[in-house]
Amino acid sequence: MSNVNLSLEGHISRVVDAMVSSGYVKTKAEALRLALFEFNRSHNLVPDEESAYALVAQDIAAGVDSGRIKTKEFNLRELD
């Protein structure tokens, strides 16, 4: 997590104030977090955690299928 100090002016400042006064959010910081969350959801810049795990699993499965990732066969008795 990081901290950011912003100076909002003009239209953007009015939008943030309207988000707070309309009750969509309680604070200006929450308004900015919501706006960034929605931007990411629209543009998918950073996948959510579940999607990120699915992408990693897909990459591993593709690696196993192609032979790039080697696996070892074992039987369940080896786990005891």
PyMOL Python script that loads the backbone (N, CA, C, O; Angstrom):
from pymol import cmd

cmd.read_pdbstr("""\
ATOM      1  N   MET A   1       0.852  -1.173   0.000  1.00  0.00           N
ATOM      2  CA  MET A   1       0.000   0.000   0.000  1.00  0.00           C
ATOM      3  C   MET A   1       0.891   1.227   0.000  1.00  0.00           C
ATOM      4  O   MET A   1       1.927   1.250   0.665  1.00  0.00           O
ATOM      5  N   SER A   2       0.499   2.227  -0.730  1.00  0.00           N
ATOM      6  CA  SER A   2       1.283   3.452  -0.761  1.00  0.00           C
ATOM      7  C   SER A   2       0.383   4.649  -0.495  1.00  0.00           C
ATOM      8  O   SER A   2      -0.835   4.581  -0.659  1.00  0.00           O
ATOM      9  N   ASN A   3       1.001   5.735  -0.085  1.00  0.00           N
ATOM     10  CA  ASN A   3       0.280   6.980   0.157  1.00  0.00           C
ATOM     11  C   ASN A   3       0.543   7.942  -0.979  1.00  0.00           C
ATOM     12  O   ASN A   3       1.647   8.005  -1.521  1.00  0.00           O
ATOM     13  N   VAL A   4      -0.503   8.701  -1.337  1.00  0.00           N
ATOM     14  CA  VAL A   4      -0.393   9.682  -2.411  1.00  0.00           C
ATOM     15  C   VAL A   4      -1.111  10.948  -1.967  1.00  0.00           C
ATOM     16  O   VAL A   4      -2.221  10.889  -1.438  1.00  0.00           O
ATOM     17  N   ASN A   5      -0.480  12.075  -2.181  1.00  0.00           N
ATOM     18  CA  ASN A   5      -1.135  13.366  -1.939  1.00  0.00           C
ATOM     19  C   ASN A   5      -1.502  13.952  -3.290  1.00  0.00           C
ATOM     20  O   ASN A   5      -0.644  14.118  -4.157  1.00  0.00           O
ATOM     21  N   LEU A   6      -2.776  14.264  -3.467  1.00  0.00           N
ATOM     22  CA  LEU A   6      -3.248  14.807  -4.741  1.00  0.00           C
ATOM     23  C   LEU A   6      -3.904  16.152  -4.530  1.00  0.00           C
ATOM     24  O   LEU A   6      -4.530  16.407  -3.501  1.00  0.00           O
ATOM     25  N   SER A   7      -3.752  16.996  -5.512  1.00  0.00           N
ATOM     26  CA  SER A   7      -4.475  18.253  -5.536  1.00  0.00           C
ATOM     27  C   SER A   7      -5.469  18.156  -6.689  1.00  0.00           C
ATOM     28  O   SER A   7      -5.081  18.123  -7.857  1.00  0.00           O
ATOM     29  N   LEU A   8      -6.745  18.112  -6.349  1.00  0.00           N
ATOM     30  CA  LEU A   8      -7.782  17.983  -7.370  1.00  0.00           C
ATOM     31  C   LEU A   8      -8.409  19.343  -7.627  1.00  0.00           C
ATOM     32  O   LEU A   8      -8.752  20.077  -6.701  1.00  0.00           O
ATOM     33  N   GLU A   9      -8.550  19.656  -8.900  1.00  0.00           N
ATOM     34  CA  GLU A   9      -9.129  20.944  -9.274  1.00  0.00           C
ATOM     35  C   GLU A   9     -10.173  20.736 -10.367  1.00  0.00           C
ATOM     36  O   GLU A   9     -10.201  19.698 -11.028  1.00  0.00           O
ATOM     37  N   GLY A  10     -11.007  21.715 -10.540  1.00  0.00           N
ATOM     38  CA  GLY A  10     -11.949  21.737 -11.654  1.00  0.00           C
ATOM     39  C   GLY A  10     -12.942  20.592 -11.640  1.00  0.00           C
ATOM     40  O   GLY A  10     -13.480  20.219 -10.598  1.00  0.00           O
ATOM     41  N   HIS A  11     -13.172  20.044 -12.825  1.00  0.00           N
ATOM     42  CA  HIS A  11     -14.199  19.019 -13.025  1.00  0.00           C
ATOM     43  C   HIS A  11     -13.962  17.791 -12.146  1.00  0.00           C
ATOM     44  O   HIS A  11     -14.897  17.287 -11.524  1.00  0.00           O
ATOM     45  N   ILE A  12     -12.727  17.310 -12.090  1.00  0.00           N
ATOM     46  CA  ILE A  12     -12.426  16.120 -11.294  1.00  0.00           C
ATOM     47  C   ILE A  12     -12.743  16.363  -9.825  1.00  0.00           C
ATOM     48  O   ILE A  12     -13.287  15.482  -9.160  1.00  0.00           O
ATOM     49  N   SER A  13     -12.418  17.521  -9.318  1.00  0.00           N
ATOM     50  CA  SER A  13     -12.721  17.858  -7.936  1.00  0.00           C
ATOM     51  C   SER A  13     -14.228  17.844  -7.700  1.00  0.00           C
ATOM     52  O   SER A  13     -14.693  17.346  -6.674  1.00  0.00           O
ATOM     53  N   ARG A  14     -14.990  18.388  -8.647  1.00  0.00           N
ATOM     54  CA  ARG A  14     -16.454  18.403  -8.524  1.00  0.00           C
ATOM     55  C   ARG A  14     -17.021  16.983  -8.570  1.00  0.00           C
ATOM     56  O   ARG A  14     -17.973  16.676  -7.853  1.00  0.00           O
ATOM     57  N   VAL A  15     -16.447  16.119  -9.403  1.00  0.00           N
ATOM     58  CA  VAL A  15     -16.904  14.723  -9.477  1.00  0.00           C
ATOM     59  C   VAL A  15     -16.674  14.022  -8.141  1.00  0.00           C
ATOM     60  O   VAL A  15     -17.568  13.349  -7.628  1.00  0.00           O
ATOM     61  N   VAL A  16     -15.494  14.177  -7.586  1.00  0.00           N
ATOM     62  CA  VAL A  16     -15.176  13.543  -6.304  1.00  0.00           C
ATOM     63  C   VAL A  16     -16.098  14.078  -5.209  1.00  0.00           C
ATOM     64  O   VAL A  16     -16.627  13.302  -4.413  1.00  0.00           O
ATOM     65  N   ASP A  17     -16.290  15.382  -5.163  1.00  0.00           N
ATOM     66  CA  ASP A  17     -17.193  15.975  -4.174  1.00  0.00           C
ATOM     67  C   ASP A  17     -18.621  15.443  -4.346  1.00  0.00           C
ATOM     68  O   ASP A  17     -19.304  15.178  -3.357  1.00  0.00           O
ATOM     69  N   ALA A  18     -19.072  15.287  -5.587  1.00  0.00           N
ATOM     70  CA  ALA A  18     -20.418  14.771  -5.855  1.00  0.00           C
ATOM     71  C   ALA A  18     -20.544  13.313  -5.416  1.00  0.00           C
ATOM     72  O   ALA A  18     -21.595  12.906  -4.921  1.00  0.00           O
ATOM     73  N   MET A  19     -19.492  12.532  -5.591  1.00  0.00           N
ATOM     74  CA  MET A  19     -19.521  11.135  -5.136  1.00  0.00           C
ATOM     75  C   MET A  19     -19.715  11.061  -3.629  1.00  0.00           C
ATOM     76  O   MET A  19     -20.454  10.212  -3.130  1.00  0.00           O
ATOM     77  N   VAL A  20     -19.045  11.959  -2.906  1.00  0.00           N
ATOM     78  CA  VAL A  20     -19.157  11.983  -1.453  1.00  0.00           C
ATOM     79  C   VAL A  20     -20.520  12.516  -1.031  1.00  0.00           C
ATOM     80  O   VAL A  20     -21.201  11.902  -0.209  1.00  0.00           O
ATOM     81  N   SER A  21     -20.919  13.652  -1.589  1.00  0.00           N
ATOM     82  CA  SER A  21     -22.182  14.261  -1.163  1.00  0.00           C
ATOM     83  C   SER A  21     -23.401  13.433  -1.556  1.00  0.00           C
ATOM     84  O   SER A  21     -24.437  13.511  -0.895  1.00  0.00           O
ATOM     85  N   SER A  22     -23.292  12.645  -2.617  1.00  0.00           N
ATOM     86  CA  SER A  22     -24.399  11.781  -3.037  1.00  0.00           C
ATOM     87  C   SER A  22     -24.464  10.488  -2.236  1.00  0.00           C
ATOM     88  O   SER A  22     -25.437   9.740  -2.334  1.00  0.00           O
ATOM     89  N   GLY A  23     -23.431  10.227  -1.447  1.00  0.00           N
ATOM     90  CA  GLY A  23     -23.438   9.047  -0.597  1.00  0.00           C
ATOM     91  C   GLY A  23     -22.881   7.789  -1.246  1.00  0.00           C
ATOM     92  O   GLY A  23     -22.956   6.709  -0.659  1.00  0.00           O
ATOM     93  N   TYR A  24     -22.325   7.908  -2.444  1.00  0.00           N
ATOM     94  CA  TYR A  24     -21.719   6.729  -3.069  1.00  0.00           C
ATOM     95  C   TYR A  24     -20.517   6.254  -2.251  1.00  0.00           C
ATOM     96  O   TYR A  24     -20.260   5.055  -2.145  1.00  0.00           O
ATOM     97  N   VAL A  25     -19.803   7.191  -1.686  1.00  0.00           N
ATOM     98  CA  VAL A  25     -18.639   6.908  -0.839  1.00  0.00           C
ATOM     99  C   VAL A  25     -18.680   7.842   0.356  1.00  0.00           C
ATOM    100  O   VAL A  25     -19.415   8.829   0.365  1.00  0.00           O
ATOM    101  N   LYS A  26     -17.875   7.514   1.372  1.00  0.00           N
ATOM    102  CA  LYS A  26     -17.862   8.350   2.574  1.00  0.00           C
ATOM    103  C   LYS A  26     -16.746   9.378   2.570  1.00  0.00           C
ATOM    104  O   LYS A  26     -16.861  10.424   3.209  1.00  0.00           O
ATOM    105  N   THR A  27     -15.663   9.090   1.851  1.00  0.00           N
ATOM    106  CA  THR A  27     -14.519  10.002   1.851  1.00  0.00           C
ATOM    107  C   THR A  27     -13.991  10.200   0.429  1.00  0.00           C
ATOM    108  O   THR A  27     -14.304   9.430  -0.479  1.00  0.00           O
ATOM    109  N   LYS A  28     -13.193  11.239   0.259  1.00  0.00           N
ATOM    110  CA  LYS A  28     -12.564  11.485  -1.034  1.00  0.00           C
ATOM    111  C   LYS A  28     -11.577  10.379  -1.385  1.00  0.00           C
ATOM    112  O   LYS A  28     -11.448  10.004  -2.551  1.00  0.00           O
ATOM    113  N   ALA A  29     -10.883   9.859  -0.383  1.00  0.00           N
ATOM    114  CA  ALA A  29      -9.944   8.760  -0.630  1.00  0.00           C
ATOM    115  C   ALA A  29     -10.692   7.529  -1.139  1.00  0.00           C
ATOM    116  O   ALA A  29     -10.221   6.841  -2.044  1.00  0.00           O
ATOM    117  N   GLU A  30     -11.851   7.258  -0.557  1.00  0.00           N
ATOM    118  CA  GLU A  30     -12.659   6.129  -0.998  1.00  0.00           C
ATOM    119  C   GLU A  30     -13.163   6.356  -2.428  1.00  0.00           C
ATOM    120  O   GLU A  30     -13.258   5.411  -3.211  1.00  0.00           O
ATOM    121  N   ALA A  31     -13.483   7.597  -2.763  1.00  0.00           N
ATOM    122  CA  ALA A  31     -13.924   7.922  -4.125  1.00  0.00           C
ATOM    123  C   ALA A  31     -12.823   7.617  -5.134  1.00  0.00           C
ATOM    124  O   ALA A  31     -13.088   7.071  -6.204  1.00  0.00           O
ATOM    125  N   LEU A  32     -11.594   7.969  -4.791  1.00  0.00           N
ATOM    126  CA  LEU A  32     -10.470   7.696  -5.690  1.00  0.00           C
ATOM    127  C   LEU A  32     -10.200   6.203  -5.808  1.00  0.00           C
ATOM    128  O   LEU A  32      -9.913   5.712  -6.899  1.00  0.00           O
ATOM    129  N   ARG A  33     -10.290   5.470  -4.690  1.00  0.00           N
ATOM    130  CA  ARG A  33     -10.092   4.022  -4.740  1.00  0.00           C
ATOM    131  C   ARG A  33     -11.159   3.374  -5.623  1.00  0.00           C
ATOM    132  O   ARG A  33     -10.852   2.497  -6.430  1.00  0.00           O
ATOM    133  N   LEU A  34     -12.404   3.805  -5.472  1.00  0.00           N
ATOM    134  CA  LEU A  34     -13.492   3.265  -6.280  1.00  0.00           C
ATOM    135  C   LEU A  34     -13.280   3.569  -7.762  1.00  0.00           C
ATOM    136  O   LEU A  34     -13.481   2.704  -8.614  1.00  0.00           O
ATOM    137  N   ALA A  35     -12.876   4.790  -8.061  1.00  0.00           N
ATOM    138  CA  ALA A  35     -12.626   5.168  -9.457  1.00  0.00           C
ATOM    139  C   ALA A  35     -11.508   4.322 -10.064  1.00  0.00           C
ATOM    140  O   ALA A  35     -11.615   3.883 -11.209  1.00  0.00           O
ATOM    141  N   LEU A  36     -10.440   4.093  -9.304  1.00  0.00           N
ATOM    142  CA  LEU A  36      -9.336   3.269  -9.800  1.00  0.00           C
ATOM    143  C   LEU A  36      -9.755   1.819  -9.964  1.00  0.00           C
ATOM    144  O   LEU A  36      -9.367   1.160 -10.929  1.00  0.00           O
ATOM    145  N   PHE A  37     -10.544   1.323  -9.025  1.00  0.00           N
ATOM    146  CA  PHE A  37     -11.051  -0.047  -9.125  1.00  0.00           C
ATOM    147  C   PHE A  37     -11.890  -0.211 -10.390  1.00  0.00           C
ATOM    148  O   PHE A  37     -11.719  -1.178 -11.133  1.00  0.00           O
ATOM    149  N   GLU A  38     -12.789   0.729 -10.632  1.00  0.00           N
ATOM    150  CA  GLU A  38     -13.650   0.669 -11.819  1.00  0.00           C
ATOM    151  C   GLU A  38     -12.836   0.816 -13.104  1.00  0.00           C
ATOM    152  O   GLU A  38     -13.135   0.156 -14.099  1.00  0.00           O
ATOM    153  N   PHE A  39     -11.822   1.661 -13.095  1.00  0.00           N
ATOM    154  CA  PHE A  39     -10.954   1.821 -14.268  1.00  0.00           C
ATOM    155  C   PHE A  39     -10.259   0.500 -14.579  1.00  0.00           C
ATOM    156  O   PHE A  39     -10.212   0.070 -15.731  1.00  0.00           O
ATOM    157  N   ASN A  40      -9.725  -0.135 -13.549  1.00  0.00           N
ATOM    158  CA  ASN A  40      -9.050  -1.415 -13.760  1.00  0.00           C
ATOM    159  C   ASN A  40     -10.032  -2.477 -14.240  1.00  0.00           C
ATOM    160  O   ASN A  40      -9.704  -3.283 -15.111  1.00  0.00           O
ATOM    161  N   ARG A  41     -11.221  -2.479 -13.680  1.00  0.00           N
ATOM    162  CA  ARG A  41     -12.230  -3.456 -14.103  1.00  0.00           C
ATOM    163  C   ARG A  41     -12.593  -3.265 -15.569  1.00  0.00           C
ATOM    164  O   ARG A  41     -12.815  -4.242 -16.285  1.00  0.00           O
ATOM    165  N   SER A  42     -12.654  -2.030 -16.018  1.00  0.00           N
ATOM    166  CA  SER A  42     -12.988  -1.740 -17.417  1.00  0.00           C
ATOM    167  C   SER A  42     -11.860  -2.095 -18.368  1.00  0.00           C
ATOM    168  O   SER A  42     -12.108  -2.564 -19.479  1.00  0.00           O
ATOM    169  N   HIS A  43     -10.615  -1.876 -17.942  1.00  0.00           N
ATOM    170  CA  HIS A  43      -9.463  -2.041 -18.835  1.00  0.00           C
ATOM    171  C   HIS A  43      -8.616  -3.282 -18.529  1.00  0.00           C
ATOM    172  O   HIS A  43      -7.707  -3.615 -19.290  1.00  0.00           O
ATOM    173  N   ASN A  44      -8.912  -3.958 -17.427  1.00  0.00           N
ATOM    174  CA  ASN A  44      -8.232  -5.196 -17.043  1.00  0.00           C
ATOM    175  C   ASN A  44      -6.709  -5.065 -17.088  1.00  0.00           C
ATOM    176  O   ASN A  44      -6.023  -5.924 -17.642  1.00  0.00           O
ATOM    177  N   LEU A  45      -6.192  -4.000 -16.509  1.00  0.00           N
ATOM    178  CA  LEU A  45      -4.744  -3.792 -16.460  1.00  0.00           C
ATOM    179  C   LEU A  45      -4.072  -4.772 -15.507  1.00  0.00           C
ATOM    180  O   LEU A  45      -3.028  -5.341 -15.826  1.00  0.00           O
ATOM    181  N   VAL A  46      -4.671  -4.966 -14.343  1.00  0.00           N
ATOM    182  CA  VAL A  46      -4.144  -5.883 -13.343  1.00  0.00           C
ATOM    183  C   VAL A  46      -5.272  -6.854 -13.005  1.00  0.00           C
ATOM    184  O   VAL A  46      -6.285  -6.449 -12.435  1.00  0.00           O
ATOM    185  N   PRO A  47      -5.108  -8.139 -13.353  1.00  0.00           N
ATOM    186  CA  PRO A  47      -6.196  -9.083 -13.080  1.00  0.00           C
ATOM    187  C   PRO A  47      -6.431  -9.240 -11.585  1.00  0.00           C
ATOM    188  O   PRO A  47      -5.510  -9.101 -10.780  1.00  0.00           O
ATOM    189  N   ASP A  48      -7.683  -9.532 -11.223  1.00  0.00           N
ATOM    190  CA  ASP A  48      -7.963  -9.771  -9.807  1.00  0.00           C
ATOM    191  C   ASP A  48      -7.248 -11.049  -9.372  1.00  0.00           C
ATOM    192  O   ASP A  48      -6.748 -11.804 -10.206  1.00  0.00           O
ATOM    193  N   GLU A  49      -7.205 -11.280  -8.089  1.00  0.00           N
ATOM    194  CA  GLU A  49      -6.416 -12.388  -7.547  1.00  0.00           C
ATOM    195  C   GLU A  49      -6.869 -13.729  -8.117  1.00  0.00           C
ATOM    196  O   GLU A  49      -6.038 -14.561  -8.479  1.00  0.00           O
ATOM    197  N   GLU A  50      -8.178 -13.943  -8.198  1.00  0.00           N
ATOM    198  CA  GLU A  50      -8.696 -15.214  -8.714  1.00  0.00           C
ATOM    199  C   GLU A  50      -8.292 -15.417 -10.174  1.00  0.00           C
ATOM    200  O   GLU A  50      -7.890 -16.511 -10.569  1.00  0.00           O
ATOM    201  N   SER A  51      -8.401 -14.363 -10.963  1.00  0.00           N
ATOM    202  CA  SER A  51      -8.008 -14.452 -12.372  1.00  0.00           C
ATOM    203  C   SER A  51      -6.507 -14.666 -12.508  1.00  0.00           C
ATOM    204  O   SER A  51      -6.060 -15.396 -13.393  1.00  0.00           O
ATOM    205  N   ALA A  52      -5.735 -14.041 -11.645  1.00  0.00           N
ATOM    206  CA  ALA A  52      -4.282 -14.206 -11.698  1.00  0.00           C
ATOM    207  C   ALA A  52      -3.905 -15.652 -11.421  1.00  0.00           C
ATOM    208  O   ALA A  52      -3.044 -16.207 -12.103  1.00  0.00           O
ATOM    209  N   TYR A  53      -4.543 -16.275 -10.422  1.00  0.00           N
ATOM    210  CA  TYR A  53      -4.266 -17.688 -10.134  1.00  0.00           C
ATOM    211  C   TYR A  53      -4.674 -18.564 -11.311  1.00  0.00           C
ATOM    212  O   TYR A  53      -3.969 -19.513 -11.652  1.00  0.00           O
ATOM    213  N   ALA A  54      -5.801 -18.253 -11.930  1.00  0.00           N
ATOM    214  CA  ALA A  54      -6.253 -19.037 -13.091  1.00  0.00           C
ATOM    215  C   ALA A  54      -5.256 -18.927 -14.240  1.00  0.00           C
ATOM    216  O   ALA A  54      -4.985 -19.915 -14.923  1.00  0.00           O
ATOM    217  N   LEU A  55      -4.707 -17.729 -14.459  1.00  0.00           N
ATOM    218  CA  LEU A  55      -3.713 -17.556 -15.522  1.00  0.00           C
ATOM    219  C   LEU A  55      -2.444 -18.355 -15.237  1.00  0.00           C
ATOM    220  O   LEU A  55      -1.862 -18.946 -16.146  1.00  0.00           O
ATOM    221  N   VAL A  56      -2.016 -18.373 -13.972  1.00  0.00           N
ATOM    222  CA  VAL A  56      -0.825 -19.145 -13.597  1.00  0.00           C
ATOM    223  C   VAL A  56      -1.092 -20.636 -13.790  1.00  0.00           C
ATOM    224  O   VAL A  56      -0.249 -21.355 -14.326  1.00  0.00           O
ATOM    225  N   ALA A  57      -2.249 -21.094 -13.359  1.00  0.00           N
ATOM    226  CA  ALA A  57      -2.601 -22.509 -13.514  1.00  0.00           C
ATOM    227  C   ALA A  57      -2.655 -22.896 -14.986  1.00  0.00           C
ATOM    228  O   ALA A  57      -2.204 -23.975 -15.371  1.00  0.00           O
ATOM    229  N   GLN A  58      -3.211 -22.007 -15.806  1.00  0.00           N
ATOM    230  CA  GLN A  58      -3.286 -22.256 -17.249  1.00  0.00           C
ATOM    231  C   GLN A  58      -1.882 -22.344 -17.844  1.00  0.00           C
ATOM    232  O   GLN A  58      -1.623 -23.205 -18.684  1.00  0.00           O
ATOM    233  N   ASP A  59      -0.985 -21.477 -17.426  1.00  0.00           N
ATOM    234  CA  ASP A  59       0.394 -21.486 -17.918  1.00  0.00           C
ATOM    235  C   ASP A  59       1.112 -22.769 -17.500  1.00  0.00           C
ATOM    236  O   ASP A  59       1.856 -23.352 -18.289  1.00  0.00           O
ATOM    237  N   ILE A  60       0.888 -23.206 -16.266  1.00  0.00           N
ATOM    238  CA  ILE A  60       1.506 -24.447 -15.789  1.00  0.00           C
ATOM    239  C   ILE A  60       0.975 -25.633 -16.580  1.00  0.00           C
ATOM    240  O   ILE A  60       1.751 -26.488 -17.007  1.00  0.00           O
ATOM    241  N   ALA A  61      -0.335 -25.697 -16.779  1.00  0.00           N
ATOM    242  CA  ALA A  61      -0.927 -26.801 -17.546  1.00  0.00           C
ATOM    243  C   ALA A  61      -0.388 -26.823 -18.967  1.00  0.00           C
ATOM    244  O   ALA A  61      -0.096 -27.894 -19.499  1.00  0.00           O
ATOM    245  N   ALA A  62      -0.252 -25.668 -19.585  1.00  0.00           N
ATOM    246  CA  ALA A  62       0.297 -25.598 -20.943  1.00  0.00           C
ATOM    247  C   ALA A  62       1.749 -26.065 -20.951  1.00  0.00           C
ATOM    248  O   ALA A  62       2.180 -26.735 -21.889  1.00  0.00           O
ATOM    249  N   GLY A  63       2.504 -25.717 -19.913  1.00  0.00           N
ATOM    250  CA  GLY A  63       3.899 -26.143 -19.805  1.00  0.00           C
ATOM    251  C   GLY A  63       4.018 -27.651 -19.650  1.00  0.00           C
ATOM    252  O   GLY A  63       4.912 -28.272 -20.225  1.00  0.00           O
ATOM    253  N   VAL A  64       3.117 -28.238 -18.876  1.00  0.00           N
ATOM    254  CA  VAL A  64       3.124 -29.690 -18.703  1.00  0.00           C
ATOM    255  C   VAL A  64       2.753 -30.365 -20.021  1.00  0.00           C
ATOM    256  O   VAL A  64       3.398 -31.329 -20.435  1.00  0.00           O
ATOM    257  N   ASP A  65       1.709 -29.855 -20.678  1.00  0.00           N
ATOM    258  CA  ASP A  65       1.271 -30.432 -21.957  1.00  0.00           C
ATOM    259  C   ASP A  65       2.361 -30.373 -23.018  1.00  0.00           C
ATOM    260  O   ASP A  65       2.511 -31.304 -23.809  1.00  0.00           O
ATOM    261  N   SER A  66       3.117 -29.287 -23.038  1.00  0.00           N
ATOM    262  CA  SER A  66       4.155 -29.119 -24.058  1.00  0.00           C
ATOM    263  C   SER A  66       5.461 -29.829 -23.690  1.00  0.00           C
ATOM    264  O   SER A  66       6.350 -29.961 -24.531  1.00  0.00           O
ATOM    265  N   GLY A  67       5.580 -30.283 -22.447  1.00  0.00           N
ATOM    266  CA  GLY A  67       6.805 -30.924 -22.003  1.00  0.00           C
ATOM    267  C   GLY A  67       7.827 -29.954 -21.443  1.00  0.00           C
ATOM    268  O   GLY A  67       8.899 -30.369 -21.002  1.00  0.00           O
ATOM    269  N   ARG A  68       7.511 -28.672 -21.454  1.00  0.00           N
ATOM    270  CA  ARG A  68       8.417 -27.658 -20.915  1.00  0.00           C
ATOM    271  C   ARG A  68       8.562 -27.808 -19.405  1.00  0.00           C
ATOM    272  O   ARG A  68       9.631 -27.559 -18.848  1.00  0.00           O
ATOM    273  N   ILE A  69       7.474 -28.217 -18.747  1.00  0.00           N
ATOM    274  CA  ILE A  69       7.502 -28.463 -17.300  1.00  0.00           C
ATOM    275  C   ILE A  69       7.403 -29.969 -17.098  1.00  0.00           C
ATOM    276  O   ILE A  69       6.462 -30.611 -17.564  1.00  0.00           O
ATOM    277  N   LYS A  70       8.378 -30.516 -16.404  1.00  0.00           N
ATOM    278  CA  LYS A  70       8.429 -31.954 -16.153  1.00  0.00           C
ATOM    279  C   LYS A  70       7.682 -32.278 -14.865  1.00  0.00           C
ATOM    280  O   LYS A  70       7.752 -31.530 -13.890  1.00  0.00           O
ATOM    281  N   THR A  71       6.977 -33.383 -14.873  1.00  0.00           N
ATOM    282  CA  THR A  71       6.283 -33.845 -13.681  1.00  0.00           C
ATOM    283  C   THR A  71       6.813 -35.218 -13.308  1.00  0.00           C
ATOM    284  O   THR A  71       7.411 -35.908 -14.133  1.00  0.00           O
ATOM    285  N   LYS A  72       6.593 -35.603 -12.080  1.00  0.00           N
ATOM    286  CA  LYS A  72       7.039 -36.908 -11.604  1.00  0.00           C
ATOM    287  C   LYS A  72       5.813 -37.715 -11.221  1.00  0.00           C
ATOM    288  O   LYS A  72       4.939 -37.228 -10.503  1.00  0.00           O
ATOM    289  N   GLU A  73       5.749 -38.944 -11.698  1.00  0.00           N
ATOM    290  CA  GLU A  73       4.656 -39.812 -11.296  1.00  0.00           C
ATOM    291  C   GLU A  73       4.960 -40.364  -9.921  1.00  0.00           C
ATOM    292  O   GLU A  73       6.122 -40.621  -9.607  1.00  0.00           O
ATOM    293  N   PHE A  74       3.946 -40.553  -9.091  1.00  0.00           N
ATOM    294  CA  PHE A  74       4.123 -41.130  -7.776  1.00  0.00           C
ATOM    295  C   PHE A  74       2.840 -41.839  -7.411  1.00  0.00           C
ATOM    296  O   PHE A  74       1.794 -41.620  -8.022  1.00  0.00           O
ATOM    297  N   ASN A  75       2.933 -42.696  -6.401  1.00  0.00           N
ATOM    298  CA  ASN A  75       1.709 -43.314  -5.903  1.00  0.00           C
ATOM    299  C   ASN A  75       1.414 -42.745  -4.525  1.00  0.00           C
ATOM    300  O   ASN A  75       2.282 -42.139  -3.897  1.00  0.00           O
ATOM    301  N   LEU A  76       0.207 -42.938  -4.064  1.00  0.00           N
ATOM    302  CA  LEU A  76      -0.231 -42.315  -2.815  1.00  0.00           C
ATOM    303  C   LEU A  76       0.545 -42.814  -1.600  1.00  0.00           C
ATOM    304  O   LEU A  76       0.641 -42.098  -0.604  1.00  0.00           O
ATOM    305  N   ARG A  77       1.097 -44.014  -1.657  1.00  0.00           N
ATOM    306  CA  ARG A  77       1.868 -44.534  -0.525  1.00  0.00           C
ATOM    307  C   ARG A  77       3.127 -43.713  -0.286  1.00  0.00           C
ATOM    308  O   ARG A  77       3.635 -43.674   0.835  1.00  0.00           O
ATOM    309  N   GLU A  78       3.631 -43.062  -1.315  1.00  0.00           N
ATOM    310  CA  GLU A  78       4.814 -42.213  -1.157  1.00  0.00           C
ATOM    311  C   GLU A  78       4.541 -40.989  -0.293  1.00  0.00           C
ATOM    312  O   GLU A  78       5.470 -40.389   0.248  1.00  0.00           O
ATOM    313  N   LEU A  79       3.277 -40.619  -0.161  1.00  0.00           N
ATOM    314  CA  LEU A  79       2.917 -39.427   0.611  1.00  0.00           C
ATOM    315  C   LEU A  79       2.837 -39.694   2.098  1.00  0.00           C
ATOM    316  O   LEU A  79       2.866 -38.752   2.889  1.00  0.00           O
ATOM    317  N   ASP A  80       2.737 -40.951   2.504  1.00  0.00           N
ATOM    318  CA  ASP A  80       2.629 -41.300   3.934  1.00  0.00           C
ATOM    319  C   ASP A  80       3.930 -41.127   4.666  1.00  0.00           C
ATOM    320  O   ASP A  80       4.000 -41.378   5.869  1.00  0.00           O
TER     321      ASP A  80
END
""", "prot")
cmd.dss("prot")
cmd.show_as("cartoon", "prot")
cmd.util.cbc("prot")
cmd.orient("prot")
